[in-house]
Amino acid sequence: MSLLRLACFSVLAFASLATAYSPSNNRWNKHRLGKMVARQATTSTSASASTTSLVADSACTHGPTSRACWSNGFSIATDFDLKFPDTGRTRSYNFELTNATCNPDGNGDQPCYLINNQYPGPTVFADWGDTITINVKNSLQDNGTSIHWHGIRQYNSFGEDGVNGITECALAPGDSRSYTFKATQFGTSWYHSHYSSQYGSGVIGPIVINGPASANYDVDLGPLTINEWYYATAEQIQEAALVNAQSQGPAPPADNILLNGTNGGSGGNYHQVTLTPGKKHRLRLINTSVDNYFRVKLDGHAFTVMTADFIPIEPIPGTDWLLIAIGQRYDVVFTANQTAGTYWFRAESASDCVSLANGHGRALFTYSGETVNAPTDSNETPPTDGCLEVNTIPYWDQSVDQDTFSSQVKTLGTDFSEGVTAEGENLLLWSLNITC
C-alpha cells in the first residue's frame, strides 16, 4: 500500500445521493425539514411557520436549539449545489511557507515545512457564502509548492484548486500567488500542499465554513486534525515506500499519531480540550494523514455523527468508535453529561484498513473547573470490521441522471509503478488506465 494513497476527492456521501427526481418532493424533503425545524425551533410560532416552508423563515434564527436554520431563506434543506448565499464579504489570509524544525511529540527536532511557523497551519474560517482569499508566499529553500483546498467545489473557480501539474504550475521558491474562491458549501475540510509528498512534513491546516447543521449543539470545539508522524523526512519515507512497493510490501509504519499536531506519549504535550458540563459539543474530526485510516472515540461520551465531509446527514446517534479514512471529515456532537473529570480521546491506526502506525493518538478532554489530570489509560483495543465505514444518509435528496451516467461509464485500471526523473532518481507513480 503506497504512502501516497490520499483520497483527494472524498466521495463518501455521494454514493447515497443517486435518488430519482420526483415532482412531489420538488428536490426538497419538506417533511424532514419541517420536523427538523420544529424540533429545533425556540418558539412554537417559528416551529409552526417553518413546517409549511421549504426554507427557514424570518422567525427561525440559527442558534443552539435551531441549528437547522440559517438566514435569508437558506437552511439545512438547501441543496448547496443549486443555491447558496452571497454575503458580499471577503475573508483574507496570508500564508508563508518556510523550512523549519519540528518536534511534535518530544522525540527530537527534525526537518519540516510549516505555514506561518505553525503546525498544523492556521485555520481558515468563513461563513457560507463568503469569498475566501489566501495569499501564499513560497519561502521554502529548495521546494516548489501549491496549496489544495480539499473538498472545495471551486464553482466557477477551477483554476484556484491548487493542484500543481493539473490546474497550475508549482510556485517556485520566492514566488507568491493569491487563491480566491467562494464558500458555496458549509462544513469542515482542510488544505494541504499538493506538491510531491510535502504535506507529510507539515503543510496542512483546517478549513471551517459555518452554516446550518442537522443536529443541535451549544459549543463548537472547532477542528481536530488526526494524522501519523514519521521520524524520517517525507522524502525518505517516499523512497522507502518505493522500495517496499517493488517487493510487494506495505509502506513503512509511522512512528506516532498526532492530534492537532501533538502527542504527549513520547514526552511531548497532549492536546487539551475544555468541556462545559451539561452542554452539547460539536467536534470537527479531520483525517489529515498520508497513509493511515484511524478509529477514534472519546471515553464515556458517545458521538452523534451529523456531517460526512461537506454533506449534512441524518444524525447517527450512539456511535462509539468511528472509522475515518484518509482525507475524510466527520462532524460529531456529544453531551458532556458524565462525572466531572478528564477523559481520553483516542485515535488508533486501523490495521484492517492496511494502516500501520506505532504509538497511540491521545488528547485530554477535561470538564471546566476540574484540574487536568490524565486518567489511567486502558489502551482499549478498537474493533475491526473489515474497514467498513459508517452508513450515512444525506439530509437532503439530490437527483442524479443515472441513465446518462450508465451510458458514459467506463472502467479504468489503476496501478502503482516505478518511474525515473530526468536526474535518474526513482519515483513511485500512480497509474490511471495503465498510463501515467
N, C-alpha and C positions, 0 to 999 in steps of 0.2 A: 504494500500500500504506500503510495507516494506521500511525501511530506506536503506536496502542493495540491492536495485534493480539496481545497476550499470550494465550497458551493457558492460561487459568486452571485448567482441569481437564484435565491431560495424560492421554491415553488410549493412549499408545504401546504398552504391553504387553498391554492388554486385548483388542485385536483378535485376538490369538492364543489367548485363553482360552476360546473357544467350542467346547469339546470335550464330546462327549456323555458322560453319566454311564454308568459301567459297573460293575456289581456286582463284577466281578473285580478292579478296582483300588480299589474302595471309596473313591473320590475321592483316593487317595494313589498315587503311583508308588513302590511298595515297592522295586522293583529299583534305581531311581535313587537312593533314599535309602540303601539298603544299600551300593551301590557307593561312594557319596559318603563315608559314614561310615567304611567300610572303608579307603578311600583316605586319609582324614584322621586316622584314629584313632592314638593314641600307642602303643597296645599291641595285640598280636594278640587278646588277650582281649576288649577293648572292640570291636574290629572284628568278631569272630565273633558277639558278642551282638547287636550293632546290626543285622546283616544280617537278623535274623529279626523285627525290630520296626519298627513304623510310626513310632516316635518315638525320640528319644535316650534310652538307658537310663542308669542311675546310674553306669556305668563310662565313659560317654562325656562328657568335660568340654570345654567351649568353650575353645579355645586356638589358638595359631599353626598347629598341624598338624591341628586338628579344628574348623574354623570352622563346619561344618555343625551341630554340636551347640549346645545352649543350656543349658536346665536344666528340672527338674521336668516332664519329659515333652514338652517343646517342642523343635522342631528346624527345620531349613531346609525340611522337608517339610510343616510345619504351615500349612494354609490359614488365614491370619490373618483372613479374613472370617468364618470359622466358629468359630475358637478362638484365644484369646490369654491370656497370663498376667495376673495381678493381683499386683503386687509389694507393694501396700499403702503405697507410698512416693509422696510428692508432691515434685516439683521446682518451686521457685518462683523467679520472676524479676521484676524491677522495670524497666519501660521508661518513659523520659520523652522526649517529642518536643519539640525546640526548633528555633527558627530559628538558623542558623549560617552560616559561610562555609566553602567547601571549595576545596582546591587539590590534587586527587589526582595530577595528572601534572606539576606545576610550571608550568602555563600562567598561573597567577594566581588570586587569590581570586575567588569568585563566590558568590552566594546559594545556600543549600541547606537541607535539613531533615535532622536527624540524630536517632538514638536513642542516648541516653546519651552524646552528643557523639562517637559513633563512626561510621565508615563503612568497610565495612558494619557494621551493628548487631551486638550481642552474639550469639554462637552459643547457641542453645537446645540443651542436652544432656539426654538422658534415656535410660533403658533401656526395652526392650519391656515393656509392662505398667505403667509408671509413670503417675501422674497429673501433668499439667503445668498450672501456674497462672502466668499472666503478668499482672501488674498494670500497666496502661497509663495514663499521665497525658499529656494533650494540653496542652503548654505552648507550642504554636505561637501566634503573634500573631494571625493573621487566617485560619486554616485549620481546618476540621473535619478529622477523620481517622477511620480504622478500620484494624485490622490483620487481614489474612487469612493463615491458616496453610495455605500452599499444599499441596494434595495430601492433607491430613489428612482421614480419612474422617468424622470427627465423629459416630461411632456413639453414638446417644442424647444428642447434644450439638449439634444443628444450629444452635442459637442462638449458638454460640461461633465460627461460621465467619468472622466479621469482614468481611462484605461489606455495606457501607452501602447502604441502599435495598432490600436483599433480606432479610437476617437481623437487621438492626439499624439504628437511626438513627446518623448520624455523631456522634462525640464533638465537642462544641463546645469552643472554646478554654477551658481551665481545668477541663474535665471529666475524670473518671477512670472506669475500669471494670476488672474482672478477667475474663480469659478462662480457663476451666478445661475441660480435655478429657483423655481417656485416650489414651495412646500404644498403640493397638491394632495399629499397623503398625510395621515397623522399616525402617531405611534412612536415606536422605538427602533433605532437602527444604529449603524456605526460607519465610520470611514476608515480607510486603510490605504497604505501605499500599494500600488499595483505594479511596482517595478521589481521584477525578479522575486526573490524571497525576502525582500526588505522589511515587510511589515512584521515578520517573525522576530525582528530585532528592535521593535518598539514603536513603529509608525502606525499607531492605531488610536481611535478615540470614539466616544459615543455620540449619537445624534438623538435628540428628544424633540419631537414635534407634538405640542399639546393639542388636544382635540377631545371629542366626546369619547365615552367608553361604555362598554356593555355591562360593567359591574360598578357598584358604588365603592368609594373609599374616602377616607378622611385625609390621609397623609401620603404624599408622593415621595418615596425614598430615593427616587432617581435611578440611574443605571448602575448595574453591577456587571462588569466585564469578567469573563472567565476564560482563561487560556493557559496553555502549558508554557514552560520556560526551559530553555536549553542552556547549559553552561558553555557549550561551544557556540561559535557565531552561526548565524543563519546560513552563511556561505559554506561553512564547514559541514553543517547538517545537510545542506542540499547535496554536497559532494558525497557524503556518506549514504544518503538516500539513493543516489545514482548507483553506487557500488552494490547496495543491497538489492536494488531492482534488477541488476544484472544477474544476481544469484537467486532471484525469485524470493528474496527475503523481505521482511517488513521494514518500514522506516525505523531509524533509531528511536529508542524510547526517550521521552522528555525527562528532564531531571526534577521538575517540580510543577505544581499547579498554582496559579496566581488568581487572586480575587481582587479586582480593581488595582492590579499591579503590585500586589504584595502578598506575603505569606510569612507568618511567624514561626512556622515549624522548624526552620533551619537556622534560626537566630535573627530573623527579621522582625517585622511588626505585623500583627494581624489587622486586617481591615475591620473597623468598628462601626456599628450602626446603632443608633438610639431609637427605641420604640416607645410610643405613647400608650400607656395602659388603656385597654378598652377600645382603642381605635383600630379602624381598618387601614392597612398599609398597602400601597401599591409598590411593587418592586419590578424593575425592568431588567430582565436577565438577557445577557448577550454573550454568545459563544464566539470569541474573537481568536480562537486558536487556528493553527495551521494544519494540525493533523490529529486532533482528538475530539471525539464526542464525549460529553460529560453527563453524569447523572447528579442532580442536585436536590437538596432538601434543607429545611430549617427544622431542627429538632423541636418536636412538640407543637408545631404550627403547620397545619395542612394548607396547601395552596388552592385557590380558585384560579384556574387559568382563564384569562379573558381576551388575550390577543396573541395571535401567532404571526410573527413577522409584522407586516403592516396591516394584517387583516383582523378586524374585530370578529370575535367568535361568540357562539353561545357559551356562557360561562360553564366551566367544568370544575365542580367543587370536589373536595376530598382528595386532592392529588398529593401524594406523599413524595416519593422520588420522581423527578421529572427529567426525562432524557432530552438533551439539547444538542442538535447536530452543528457542524461547523458553519459559521456564518448566520446561524439561526437566532431568533429572538422570541422570547415569551414574556408577556406582561402578566404578572400574577398578583392576587390580592390575598392577604391573610389578616386575621384579627389577633391583636396582642391580648389574649384572654387567659394566659397561663400564669402560674405563680411568678411573681416579680423576681427577676434574676437575669443571668446571662445564658444564652443558648448558642450552640454551634450551628453555623451554616456550613454545609458540607458540599464539596464538589469532588467527584471521583471519576477517573477515566473509565469509559465504558469498554471493557475488554471484549464484549460480544459484538462490538462495532469495529473490531480490529484496531482499537486505540491503545496506545502504550504510553503511559506516563508514570514515573515514580513519584513518591510523595502523595500528600493529601491536601486538597484545597480546603482552607478553613478561614472563616471570618467569625467575629463575635457580635451577636445581636443582644443588646442589653436594654432592659426596661429603664426608662428615665427615673432618676432618683436612686438608682442602685449602683454600687461600685462594680466596675468592670472586673470580673473575676472568672477566668477561664475554668469551666467545669471539667470534671474528669471526662476524657474522650473515650467513648465506647468503641471508636473505629468501626462503626456499623458497616457491614458489607451490603452494598446496594444490590437490588435484584438484577437478574439477567433474563431477558425475554426475547432474545434474538434480534435486538436492535429495533424494536417496534416503537414508533413514535405515537404520541397521544393522538387519539382520533378526534379531529376538530370539525366543527360545523360552522361555516361563515355566518355572521349575524345577518347579513343581507344577501339576497339572491342576485346573481349576475348571469344574464343569458350568454351562452356561447353557441355559435353556429357550428354544431357538431358535424353537419353534412359537409360543409366546406373544409373543415379540418380533416375529416376522413379521406376526402378526395385528394388532399395535398400531402398527407403524412408520409414520411419516408423513414427508413431505418438506416441509421448511420453508425458505423462501427467506431469504437473508441479503443485506444491502446496507449501504453507507455512505451517510449522508445528512447534510444540513445542518440544524441546529436553531438556535434563538434562545432565550436565557434571558429571564427576566422583566425583566432590566435592559437587554435589547436586545443582549447580547453573543452572538457567533456560537459555536456548538458543533458538534463533529463527533460524530454519532450512529451507533451500530451497530444496525442494524435486524434483528430476527428475525421471519420470516414477514411481512415488509414492514410491521411495526408497531414502535413504539419507546416 
